[in-house]
């Protein structure tokens, strides 16, 4: 009996070891990651800009590497997935003016107002009334509708940024103090389109948007990109001082209307202000490409399902005005954001092909993330694997360049069963999950995984303090100095100074990539697909 028990125990141990060995992911190579990173961040790629030569070079490099690694192409051939984008640049002579109470107000572009079009039209001229619609939110799960069924066709909507704020009676409405998708400017512009409006103007304040006026002012001063198709005829931002002046001229108090907008019974308010819109724009059609490669699954029953790993290849390209301003360097190299994630995905893919999983694995390098998550939105519209068969999207964006940590950031994973799987993977790696903190800046909605989440696929950004910008992670060595170095990246974020440095310690970057691959393997080899937590807003989205 003792011998039989020993044999059975040994057999069980062998089976357990074999199963674990079968599911364990291969090791990510630091040498490969560093080589890809240093090359993609080189001046040769000219900042990998959307609609620029550097972006074309990046796509060519990625598809060449995908073939060399041994990734399978998209069905039909090739590794490129077209992303059709419109680029729009506002031309001199454009204006938005207002009339109310016999007064004509013309805010100064760039200072009092910023605006543009997403209509694809080179010339627009029309008159429209302004309607204040509070937060401009329609959220069935919150029993909230700022429009109350009123017809918004032909009207310009004026709305606040952020979400309806929590109250003592409802401390958790719209996620309490955290940011929800309904608070994002992209949502508000999208909702204006759904309402059939003539346009949307957002009221800027630093507390509500979490960034200064210079951010939208700079964004609207350059060429703006959007997926080809119908958008708002006019969209933009009003400086808070401009909004206050406009409201007062029409006999309204901005603060009183803001207070009304915090209530569920709020109804749209006709401001009795007429807008005259005259826009002249240079519009060009740009074809960019997502790069997609596949590792087919091995299980006859599960191979038609897939795990997606994503990381955008684009950055900001070159600053055309730098030479005129006397700047010697005009290239936004985007080493951390996001040559780091692009390189990590290449290093991960090189290992994944050596050891396929039960489900297929899709490696996706989206285009035009910096222009509003456009490449991932295009992929979700035309996925290589149907979304209903997509188990998860694990995204990498701006990786840890400081050093190894004792924990790993998984913000957003708590929305689904991915959180429990991530916890098990972390424990196997001797890590713990970083504490979940309120998302006060809307970080969950600002990376490519979010388009998958909107479509109903469990997804999150496998994060580090680089992306959150807070440095609140436990480093293995030199906690204070390491945290300060991480937080210091804020000075280089979307700046020319985000350049590759050969002295970077990439052990933390490799750790982050390895965790992502390990998590992908756990999901790809599991018996069932991940599920959303009950009551999560995105669990209601239909695939």
RODO-2510 file (C-alpha; in nm, 4 decimals, decimal comma):
residues 543
     n   res          X          Y          Z
     1     x     0,0000     0,0000     0,0000
     2     x     0,2818     0,2358     0,0906
     3     x     0,4573     0,1591    -0,2404
     4     x     0,1339     0,2092    -0,4358
     5     x     0,0700     0,5401    -0,2558
     6     x     0,4226     0,6551    -0,3310
     7     x     0,3839     0,5629    -0,6985
     8     x     0,0506     0,7440    -0,7193
     9     x     0,1961     1,0507    -0,5499
    10     x     0,4970     1,0489    -0,7830
    11     x     0,2706     1,0084    -1,0867
    12     x     0,0546     1,3005    -0,9719
    13     x     0,3647     1,5122    -0,9219
    14     x     0,4929     1,4235    -1,2671
    15     x     0,1552     1,5054    -1,4249
    16     x     0,1377     1,8351    -1,2390
    17     x     0,4902     1,9226    -1,3474
    18     x     0,4137     1,8242    -1,7066
    19     x     0,0973     2,0362    -1,7128
    20     x     0,2834     2,3315    -1,5649
    21     x     0,5678     2,2875    -1,8133
    22     x     0,3185     2,2721    -2,0979
    23     x     0,1550     2,6003    -1,9898
    24     x     0,4659     2,7957    -1,8869
    25     x     0,5630     3,0745    -2,1227
    26     x     0,9139     3,0913    -2,2725
    27     x     1,1595     3,3489    -2,1401
    28     x     1,1648     3,6942    -2,2994
    29     x     1,5110     3,7975    -2,4205
    30     x     1,6467     4,1257    -2,2848
    31     x     1,8985     4,1430    -2,5699
    32     x     1,6229     4,1245    -2,8302
    33     x     1,4099     4,3787    -2,6480
    34     x     1,6984     4,6254    -2,6177
    35     x     1,7982     4,5872    -2,9811
    36     x     1,4462     4,6570    -3,1062
    37     x     1,4004     4,9464    -2,8627
    38     x     1,7225     5,1242    -2,9524
    39     x     1,6528     5,0893    -3,3230
    40     x     1,2862     5,1958    -3,3181
    41     x     1,3738     5,5016    -3,1076
    42     x     1,6560     5,6035    -3,3418
    43     x     1,6411     5,9297    -3,5379
    44     x     1,6210     5,7110    -3,8482
    45     x     1,2515     5,6510    -3,7731
    46     x     1,1808     6,0245    -3,7381
    47     x     0,9504     5,9779    -3,4402
    48     x     0,7201     5,7263    -3,6151
    49     x     0,4620     5,9954    -3,6894
    50     x     0,1156     5,9313    -3,8298
    51     x     0,1100     6,0231    -4,1992
    52     x     0,4870     6,0773    -4,2003
    53     x     0,7739     5,8829    -4,3551
    54     x     0,8912     5,7616    -4,0141
    55     x     0,5598     5,5862    -3,9610
    56     x     0,5953     5,4076    -4,2941
    57     x     0,9446     5,2933    -4,1958
    58     x     0,8171     5,1609    -3,8632
    59     x     0,5470     4,9549    -4,0339
    60     x     0,8008     4,8132    -4,2798
    61     x     1,0322     4,7168    -3,9948
    62     x     0,7557     4,5503    -3,7945
    63     x     0,6188     4,3428    -4,0808
    64     x     0,9718     4,2320    -4,1711
    65     x     1,0394     4,1273    -3,8129
    66     x     0,7029     3,9510    -3,7890
    67     x     0,7933     3,7402    -4,0914
    68     x     1,1443     3,6722    -3,9597
    69     x     1,0098     3,5681    -3,6192
    70     x     0,7710     3,3232    -3,7832
    71     x     0,4361     3,4856    -3,7037
    72     x     0,1610     3,3806    -3,9424
    73     x     0,0160     3,6595    -4,1612
    74     x    -0,3444     3,7778    -4,1628
    75     x    -0,5762     3,5436    -4,3556
    76     x    -0,5506     3,6557    -4,7148
    77     x    -0,1816     3,7367    -4,6842
    78     x     0,0475     3,9952    -4,5357
    79     x     0,0831     4,1529    -4,1960
    80     x    -0,0731     4,4916    -4,2732
    81     x    -0,4267     4,5904    -4,1790
    82     x    -0,5334     4,9219    -4,3411
    83     x    -0,6452     5,2075    -4,1165
    84     x    -0,8124     5,4828    -4,3197
    85     x    -0,7701     5,8169    -4,1505
    86     x    -0,8590     6,1754    -4,2304
    87     x    -0,6095     6,4448    -4,1381
    88     x    -0,7583     6,7922    -4,0905
    89     x    -0,5703     7,1165    -4,0395
    90     x    -0,7579     7,4414    -3,9745
    91     x    -0,6669     7,7220    -4,2158
    92     x    -0,6396     8,0976    -4,1548
    93     x    -0,9665     8,2858    -4,1874
    94     x    -1,1651     8,0323    -3,9847
    95     x    -1,3751     8,1642    -3,6985
    96     x    -1,6504     8,0879    -3,4504
    97     x    -1,8417     8,3923    -3,3238
    98     x    -2,1446     8,4336    -3,0995
    99     x    -2,4419     8,6679    -3,0800
   100     x    -2,6716     8,7197    -2,7812
   101     x    -2,8742     9,0091    -2,6491
   102     x    -2,7622     9,2278    -2,9362
   103     x    -2,3953     9,1669    -2,8570
   104     x    -2,1400     8,9935    -3,0822
   105     x    -1,8598     8,8061    -2,9079
   106     x    -1,5553     8,6770    -3,0954
   107     x    -1,3219     8,4770    -2,8659
   108     x    -0,9578     8,4760    -2,9705
   109     x    -0,8617     8,1397    -3,1225
   110     x    -0,6063     7,9584    -2,9087
   111     x    -0,6778     8,1724    -2,6029
   112     x    -1,0536     8,1893    -2,5565
   113     x    -1,1570     7,9037    -2,7827
   114     x    -1,0109     7,6226    -2,9916
   115     x    -1,2047     7,4472    -3,2658
   116     x    -1,1890     7,2341    -3,5777
   117     x    -1,3980     6,9935    -3,7806
   118     x    -1,4196     6,6152    -3,8039
   119     x    -1,6648     6,6254    -4,0930
   120     x    -1,4085     6,5717    -4,3688
   121     x    -1,5284     6,8891    -4,5422
   122     x    -1,2868     7,1583    -4,6541
   123     x    -1,5358     7,4443    -4,6132
   124     x    -1,8242     7,4914    -4,3709
   125     x    -2,0402     7,7939    -4,2988
   126     x    -2,3551     7,7741    -4,0881
   127     x    -2,5488     7,9267    -3,7997
   128     x    -2,6592     7,7224    -3,4991
   129     x    -2,8024     7,7819    -3,1512
   130     x    -2,6070     7,6866    -2,8392
   131     x    -2,7650     7,4419    -2,5938
   132     x    -2,6138     7,3622    -2,2534
   133     x    -2,6435     6,9863    -2,1946
   134     x    -2,4673     6,9530    -1,8593
   135     x    -2,2222     6,6657    -1,8767
   136     x    -2,3642     6,5437    -2,2094
   137     x    -2,4011     6,1906    -2,0712
   138     x    -2,6350     5,9044    -2,1548
   139     x    -2,5690     5,6193    -1,9088
   140     x    -2,8494     5,3681    -1,8678
   141     x    -2,6748     5,1806    -1,5861
   142     x    -2,6593     5,5059    -1,3885
   143     x    -3,0190     5,5997    -1,4798
   144     x    -2,8761     5,9204    -1,6263
   145     x    -2,9702     6,1045    -1,9456
   146     x    -2,8719     6,4664    -1,9954
   147     x    -3,0716     6,4925    -2,3189
   148     x    -3,4144     6,3745    -2,1966
   149     x    -3,5170     6,2875    -2,5498
   150     x    -3,4895     6,6431    -2,6802
   151     x    -3,3961     6,6922    -3,0450
   152     x    -3,0365     6,8142    -3,0771
   153     x    -3,0186     6,8166    -3,4547
   154     x    -2,8621     7,1345    -3,5914
   155     x    -2,7544     7,2570    -3,2482
   156     x    -2,4117     7,3130    -3,0962
   157     x    -2,3873     7,1419    -2,7597
   158     x    -2,2001     7,3087    -2,4737
   159     x    -2,1018     7,0650    -2,2022
   160     x    -1,8822     7,0076    -1,9015
   161     x    -1,5879     6,7695    -1,8860
   162     x    -1,5699     6,4854    -1,6310
   163     x    -1,8600     6,2953    -1,4715
   164     x    -2,1509     6,3907    -1,2467
   165     x    -1,9913     6,4151    -0,9056
   166     x    -2,0630     6,1836    -0,6098
   167     x    -2,2954     6,3032    -0,3350
   168     x    -2,3450     6,2061     0,0289
   169     x    -2,6586     6,0154    -0,0776
   170     x    -2,4802     5,8505    -0,3730
   171     x    -2,1068     5,8367    -0,2945
   172     x    -2,0446     5,5764    -0,5645
   173     x    -2,2347     5,7197    -0,8566
   174     x    -2,0208     5,7310    -1,1684
   175     x    -1,7451     5,5456    -0,9768
   176     x    -1,7272     5,8057    -0,7005
   177     x    -1,4167     6,0206    -0,7293
   178     x    -1,2712     5,8071    -1,0063
   179     x    -1,3023     5,8917    -1,3745
   180     x    -1,5376     5,6967    -1,6007
   181     x    -1,5578     5,6754    -1,9791
   182     x    -1,8461     5,9229    -1,9703
   183     x    -1,6097     6,1894    -1,8416
   184     x    -1,3705     6,1689    -2,1340
   185     x    -1,3742     6,4303    -2,4088
   186     x    -1,3770     6,1571    -2,6726
   187     x    -1,7011     6,0170    -2,5328
   188     x    -1,8646     6,3591    -2,5335
   189     x    -1,7734     6,4246    -2,8961
   190     x    -1,8966     6,0761    -2,9922
   191     x    -2,2256     6,1297    -2,8101
   192     x    -2,2770     6,4621    -2,9891
   193     x    -2,2497     6,2719    -3,3199
   194     x    -2,5035     6,0146    -3,2000
   195     x    -2,7384     6,2983    -3,1028
   196     x    -2,7130     6,4414    -3,4547
   197     x    -2,5766     6,7730    -3,3281
   198     x    -2,4075     7,0375    -3,5405
   199     x    -2,1161     7,0349    -3,2999
   200     x    -1,9849     7,0233    -2,9450
   201     x    -1,7871     7,2681    -2,7315
   202     x    -1,6387     7,1514    -2,4018
   203     x    -1,5884     7,3910    -2,1116
   204     x    -1,2293     7,3622    -1,9908
   205     x    -1,1331     7,3812    -1,6258
   206     x    -0,8148     7,2420    -1,4754
   207     x    -0,9926     7,0412    -1,2007
   208     x    -1,2411     6,8791    -1,4379
   209     x    -0,9995     6,7920    -1,7174
   210     x    -0,6857     6,7317    -1,5056
   211     x    -0,4646     6,9147    -1,7583
   212     x    -0,4052     7,2835    -1,8393
   213     x    -0,5632     7,4819    -2,1213
   214     x    -0,2400     7,4479    -2,3188
   215     x    -0,3158     7,0787    -2,3871
   216     x    -0,6300     7,1281    -2,6000
   217     x    -0,4862     7,4543    -2,7354
   218     x    -0,1763     7,2728    -2,8645
   219     x    -0,3794     6,9796    -2,9930
   220     x    -0,6068     7,1956    -3,2069
   221     x    -0,3177     7,4031    -3,3400
   222     x    -0,1803     7,1046    -3,5362
   223     x    -0,3217     6,8594    -3,7846
   224     x    -0,5829     6,6410    -3,6176
   225     x    -0,6661     6,2860    -3,7211
   226     x    -0,9819     6,0761    -3,7015
   227     x    -1,1138     5,7647    -3,8690
   228     x    -1,2683     5,8437    -4,2046
   229     x    -1,6433     5,8883    -4,1788
   230     x    -1,8991     6,1269    -4,0352
   231     x    -1,7867     6,3348    -3,7375
   232     x    -1,8913     6,6601    -3,5753
   233     x    -1,9100     6,9561    -3,8164
   234     x    -1,7465     7,1651    -3,5441
   235     x    -1,5899     7,0560    -3,2162
   236     x    -1,3602     7,2206    -2,9687
   237     x    -1,3123     7,3728    -2,6263
   238     x    -1,4168     7,6947    -2,4552
   239     x    -1,1873     7,8510    -2,1987
   240     x    -1,3762     7,8805    -1,8701
   241     x    -1,3494     8,2605    -1,8830
   242     x    -1,5048     8,2597    -2,2303
   243     x    -1,7887     8,0336    -2,1192
   244     x    -1,8566     8,2535    -1,8176
   245     x    -1,8665     8,5659    -2,0351
   246     x    -2,0979     8,4030    -2,2905
   247     x    -2,3384     8,2708    -2,0310
   248     x    -2,3522     8,6046    -1,8501
   249     x    -2,4196     8,7938    -2,1756
   250     x    -2,7229     8,5723    -2,2351
   251     x    -2,8542     8,6183    -1,8810
   252     x    -2,7356     8,2844    -1,7439
   253     x    -2,5095     8,2083    -1,4502
   254     x    -2,2528     7,9379    -1,5356
   255     x    -2,2171     7,8196    -1,1767
   256     x    -2,5929     7,7882    -1,1298
   257     x    -2,6262     7,5809    -1,4457
   258     x    -2,3352     7,3641    -1,3339
   259     x    -2,5149     7,2972    -1,0061
   260     x    -2,8344     7,2048    -1,1914
   261     x    -2,6362     6,9646    -1,4100
   262     x    -2,5429     6,7574    -1,1035
   263     x    -2,9060     6,6434    -1,0750
   264     x    -3,0762     6,3592    -1,2586
   265     x    -3,3715     6,5813    -1,3401
   266     x    -3,1527     6,8298    -1,5296
   267     x    -3,2874     6,9185    -1,8732
   268     x    -3,1037     7,0845    -2,1647
   269     x    -3,1026     7,4640    -2,1520
   270     x    -3,1389     7,6808    -2,4617
   271     x    -2,8792     7,9500    -2,3942
   272     x    -3,0361     8,1987    -2,6381
   273     x    -2,6945     8,2323    -2,8006
   274     x    -2,6450     8,2014    -3,1733
   275     x    -2,3161     8,0784    -3,3175
   276     x    -2,1757     8,1634    -3,6589
   277     x    -1,9307     7,8990    -3,7770
   278     x    -1,6972     7,9591    -4,0710
   279     x    -1,4337     7,6927    -4,1186
   280     x    -1,1733     7,6413    -4,3868
   281     x    -0,9684     7,3271    -4,3545
   282     x    -0,7032     7,1329    -4,5398
   283     x    -0,8218     6,7723    -4,5444
   284     x    -0,6130     6,4772    -4,6578
   285     x    -0,6796     6,1068    -4,6682
   286     x    -0,4092     5,9022    -4,4955
   287     x    -0,3757     5,5269    -4,5093
   288     x    -0,1855     5,3913    -4,2130
   289     x    -0,1464     5,0295    -4,1116
   290     x    -0,1842     4,8146    -3,8066
   291     x     0,0674     4,5311    -3,8086
   292     x    -0,0777     4,1937    -3,7094
   293     x     0,0867     3,8531    -3,6689
   294     x    -0,0603     3,5264    -3,5433
   295     x     0,0589     3,2219    -3,3512
   296     x    -0,2084     2,9586    -3,4291
   297     x    -0,3483     2,7611    -3,1387
   298     x    -0,2960     2,3892    -3,0930
   299     x    -0,6298     2,2792    -2,9461
   300     x    -0,8822     2,1673    -3,2103
   301     x    -1,1665     2,3053    -2,9969
   302     x    -1,0058     2,6312    -2,8770
   303     x    -0,7779     2,7375    -3,1608
   304     x    -1,0492     2,9580    -3,3140
   305     x    -1,0389     3,1672    -2,9965
   306     x    -0,7515     3,4051    -2,9258
   307     x    -0,5645     3,6208    -2,6814
   308     x    -0,4537     3,9562    -2,8228
   309     x    -0,1347     4,1334    -2,7148
   310     x    -0,1251     4,4957    -2,8307
   311     x     0,1190     4,7876    -2,8273
   312     x     0,1052     5,0940    -3,0519
   313     x     0,3983     5,1669    -3,2815
   314     x     0,3359     5,5380    -3,3448
   315     x     0,4553     5,8528    -3,1711
   316     x     0,4451     6,2241    -3,2591
   317     x     0,6875     6,2304    -3,5522
   318     x     0,8755     6,5482    -3,6336
   319     x     0,7963     6,9040    -3,5266
   320     x     0,7677     7,0985    -3,8497
   321     x     0,7912     7,4311    -3,6672
   322     x     1,1079     7,3444    -3,4751
   323     x     1,3463     7,4816    -3,7394
   324     x     1,1633     7,8144    -3,7502
   325     x     1,1890     7,8361    -3,3717
   326     x     1,5626     7,7724    -3,3838
   327     x     1,5484     7,4250    -3,2306
   328     x     1,8226     7,1850    -3,3372
   329     x     1,6305     6,8682    -3,2509
   330     x     1,2870     6,8348    -3,4063
   331     x     1,2298     6,4584    -3,3656
   332     x     0,9915     6,3170    -3,1053
   333     x     1,1679     5,9806    -3,0769
   334     x     0,9162     5,8292    -2,8336
   335     x     1,1592     5,5843    -2,6774
   336     x     0,9460     5,5023    -2,3743
   337     x     0,6183     5,6034    -2,5395
   338     x     0,6043     5,3641    -2,7117
   339     x     0,9124     5,2100    -2,8714
   340     x     0,9398     5,0243    -2,5402
   341     x     0,6072     4,8441    -2,5801
   342     x     0,6599     4,7889    -2,9528
   343     x     0,9966     4,6272    -2,8861
   344     x     0,8625     4,4196    -2,5978
   345     x     0,5887     4,2757    -2,8191
   346     x     0,8488     4,1757    -3,0793
   347     x     1,0588     4,0043    -2,8112
   348     x     0,7494     3,8285    -2,6741
   349     x     0,6355     3,7136    -3,0182
   350     x     0,9791     3,5644    -3,0912
   351     x     0,9341     3,3341    -2,7933
   352     x     0,5632     3,2632    -2,8399
   353     x     0,6170     3,1028    -3,1809
   354     x     0,8450     2,8459    -3,0147
   355     x     0,5707     2,7244    -2,7832
   356     x     0,2147     2,7725    -2,9099
   357     x    -0,0790     2,7726    -2,6702
   358     x    -0,4184     2,6023    -2,6893
   359     x    -0,5875     2,9206    -2,8076
   360     x    -0,4334     3,1291    -3,0807
   361     x    -0,2245     3,4358    -2,9945
   362     x    -0,2587     3,7580    -3,1925
   363     x     0,0212     4,0136    -3,1786
   364     x    -0,1174     4,3554    -3,2714
   365     x     0,0803     4,6749    -3,3267
   366     x    -0,1882     4,9448    -3,3732
   367     x    -0,1350     5,2672    -3,5656
   368     x    -0,2339     5,6204    -3,4622
   369     x    -0,2798     5,5655    -3,0893
   370     x    -0,1514     5,9155    -3,0248
   371     x    -0,4279     6,0517    -3,2488
   372     x    -0,7102     5,9040    -3,0420
   373     x    -0,6649     5,5231    -3,0351
   374     x    -0,7522     5,5076    -3,4049
   375     x    -0,5644     5,1922    -3,5032
   376     x    -0,7150     4,9782    -3,2288
   377     x    -1,0597     5,1210    -3,3095
   378     x    -1,0113     5,0125    -3,6713
   379     x    -0,9014     4,6652    -3,5580
   380     x    -1,2077     4,6235    -3,3370
   381     x    -1,4273     4,7141    -3,6340
   382     x    -1,2560     4,4445    -3,8435
   383     x    -1,0914     4,1931    -3,6078
   384     x    -0,8748     3,9076    -3,7276
   385     x    -1,0502     3,6852    -3,4718
   386     x    -1,4183     3,7652    -3,4030
   387     x    -1,4592     3,9652    -3,0826
   388     x    -1,6928     3,7030    -2,9391
   389     x    -1,4016     3,4593    -2,9727
   390     x    -1,1412     3,7016    -2,8322
   391     x    -1,0587     3,6048    -2,4744
   392     x    -0,8728     3,9209    -2,3734
   393     x    -0,6544     4,2076    -2,4857
   394     x    -0,3360     4,2675    -2,2867
   395     x    -0,1863     4,6036    -2,3785
   396     x     0,1632     4,7418    -2,3240
   397     x     0,2293     5,1158    -2,3322
   398     x     0,5326     5,2981    -2,1893
   399     x     0,7268     5,0306    -2,0037
   400     x     0,9344     5,0399    -1,6863
   401     x     1,2871     5,1634    -1,7686
   402     x     1,4019     5,1990    -1,4059
   403     x     1,4501     4,8465    -1,2697
   404     x     1,2828     4,5365    -1,1326
   405     x     0,9893     4,5705    -0,8962
   406     x     0,8309     4,3538    -0,6294
   407     x     0,4836     4,4237    -0,7661
   408     x     0,3099     4,4715    -1,0982
   409     x     0,0442     4,7217    -1,1996
   410     x    -0,2800     4,5761    -1,3360
   411     x    -0,5160     4,8736    -1,3094
   412     x    -0,8386     4,7874    -1,4880
   413     x    -0,7967     4,4111    -1,4495
   414     x    -1,0277     4,4253    -1,1462
   415     x    -1,3175     4,4791    -1,3869
   416     x    -1,2974     4,1146    -1,4944
   417     x    -1,1751     3,7712    -1,3911
   418     x    -0,8393     3,8704    -1,5402
   419     x    -0,7604     4,0136    -1,1969
   420     x    -0,7662     3,6713    -1,0288
   421     x    -0,5623     3,5187    -1,3118
   422     x    -0,3129     3,8044    -1,2911
   423     x    -0,2815     3,7476    -0,9176
   424     x    -0,2009     3,3795    -0,9683
   425     x     0,0585     3,4629    -1,2365
   426     x     0,2145     3,7258    -1,0139
   427     x     0,2483     3,4805    -0,7255
   428     x     0,4178     3,2277    -0,9547
   429     x     0,6700     3,5000    -1,0421
   430     x     0,7246     3,5996    -0,6789
   431     x     0,5370     3,9261    -0,7334
   432     x     0,2296     4,0851    -0,5851
   433     x    -0,0294     4,3010    -0,7529
   434     x     0,0080     4,6742    -0,6984
   435     x    -0,2818     4,8209    -0,4978
   436     x    -0,5835     4,9336    -0,6958
   437     x    -0,6321     5,3078    -0,6565
   438     x    -0,9123     5,5336    -0,7858
   439     x    -0,8598     5,6276    -1,1494
   440     x    -0,8677     6,0051    -1,1047
   441     x    -0,7243     6,0897    -1,4469
   442     x    -0,9098     5,8416    -1,6679
   443     x    -0,5980     5,6387    -1,7454
   444     x    -0,8053     5,3274    -1,8252
   445     x    -0,9645     5,5063    -2,1195
   446     x    -0,6434     5,6414    -2,2715
   447     x    -0,4726     5,3323    -2,4145
   448     x    -0,5515     5,0881    -2,6946
   449     x    -0,6996     4,8170    -2,4730
   450     x    -0,9976     5,0445    -2,4126
   451     x    -1,1400     4,9937    -2,7610
   452     x    -1,1542     4,6216    -2,6833
   453     x    -1,3240     4,6916    -2,3500
   454     x    -1,5824     4,9142    -2,5204
   455     x    -1,6583     4,6237    -2,7531
   456     x    -1,7064     4,3835    -2,4628
   457     x    -1,3653     4,2112    -2,4521
   458     x    -1,1966     4,1957    -2,1076
   459     x    -0,8874     4,4125    -2,1408
   460     x    -0,6417     4,6287    -1,9515
   461     x    -0,3043     4,7972    -1,9800
   462     x    -0,0367     4,5885    -1,8084
   463     x     0,0979     4,8958    -1,6400
   464     x     0,3938     5,0400    -1,4633
   465     x     0,4324     5,3695    -1,2853
   466     x     0,5482     5,5151    -1,6178
   467     x     0,1939     5,5102    -1,7481
   468     x     0,0290     5,6198    -1,4236
   469     x     0,3008     5,8767    -1,3632
   470     x     0,2947     5,8306    -0,9871
   471     x     0,5975     5,6086    -0,9234
   472     x     0,4113     5,4214    -0,6485
   473     x     0,5620     5,0808    -0,7067
   474     x     0,7951     4,8762    -0,4909
   475     x     1,1366     4,8601    -0,6534
   476     x     1,3855     4,5900    -0,5609
   477     x     1,6617     4,8464    -0,5174
   478     x     1,6797     5,2140    -0,4232
   479     x     1,3102     5,2790    -0,3663
   480     x     1,3278     5,6568    -0,3283
   481     x     1,5706     5,7158    -0,6128
   482     x     1,3874     5,4732    -0,8409
   483     x     1,0492     5,6318    -0,7699
   484     x     1,1888     5,9783    -0,8346
   485     x     1,3366     5,8605    -1,1635
   486     x     1,0014     5,7152    -1,2668
   487     x     0,8085     6,0282    -1,1695
   488     x     1,0717     6,2336    -1,3525
   489     x     0,9557     6,0844    -1,6806
   490     x     0,6645     6,3292    -1,6692
   491     x     0,9131     6,5944    -1,7858
   492     x     0,9882     6,3888    -2,0975
   493     x     0,6352     6,2639    -2,1744
   494     x     0,5439     6,3730    -2,5297
   495     x     0,8609     6,5803    -2,5451
   496     x     1,1607     6,5673    -2,7781
   497     x     1,3655     6,4493    -2,4793
   498     x     1,1977     6,1044    -2,4699
   499     x     1,5057     5,9415    -2,6199
   500     x     1,6727     5,6021    -2,5746
   501     x     1,9637     5,5834    -2,3317
   502     x     2,2090     5,2900    -2,3467
   503     x     2,2565     5,2969    -1,9685
   504     x     1,8915     5,2126    -1,8965
   505     x     1,8357     4,9113    -1,6724
   506     x     1,5873     4,7097    -1,8775
   507     x     1,5386     4,4338    -1,6192
   508     x     1,2070     4,5908    -1,5140
   509     x     1,0984     4,6171    -1,8759
   510     x     1,1756     4,2489    -1,9323
   511     x     0,9908     4,1649    -1,6102
   512     x     0,6848     4,3518    -1,7316
   513     x     0,6951     4,1839    -2,0737
   514     x     0,7434     3,8422    -1,9132
   515     x     0,4471     3,8944    -1,6810
   516     x     0,2321     3,9918    -1,9793
   517     x     0,3371     3,6835    -2,1769
   518     x     0,2855     3,4586    -1,8729
   519     x    -0,0615     3,6045    -1,8226
   520     x    -0,1398     3,5586    -2,1901
   521     x    -0,0350     3,1941    -2,1692
   522     x    -0,2517     3,1399    -1,8612
   523     x    -0,5536     3,2817    -2,0442
   524     x    -0,4757     3,1054    -2,3715
   525     x    -0,4405     2,7656    -2,2021
   526     x    -0,7342     2,7950    -1,9606
   527     x    -1,0469     2,5853    -1,9971
   528     x    -1,2759     2,8884    -2,0176
   529     x    -1,2512     3,2511    -2,1310
   530     x    -1,2326     3,5461    -1,8879
   531     x    -1,5573     3,7107    -1,7808
   532     x    -1,6517     4,0625    -1,6695
   533     x    -1,7395     4,1232    -1,3065
   534     x    -2,1114     4,1532    -1,2474
   535     x    -2,2332     4,5102    -1,2852
   536     x    -1,9298     4,6450    -1,4704
   537     x    -2,0335     4,9043    -1,7282
   538     x    -1,8524     4,7266    -2,0124
   539     x    -2,0108     4,3910    -1,9391
   540     x    -2,3258     4,5426    -2,0933
   541     x    -2,1571     4,6202    -2,4232
   542     x    -2,2618     4,3804    -2,6972
   543     x    -1,9891     4,2122    -2,8967
***
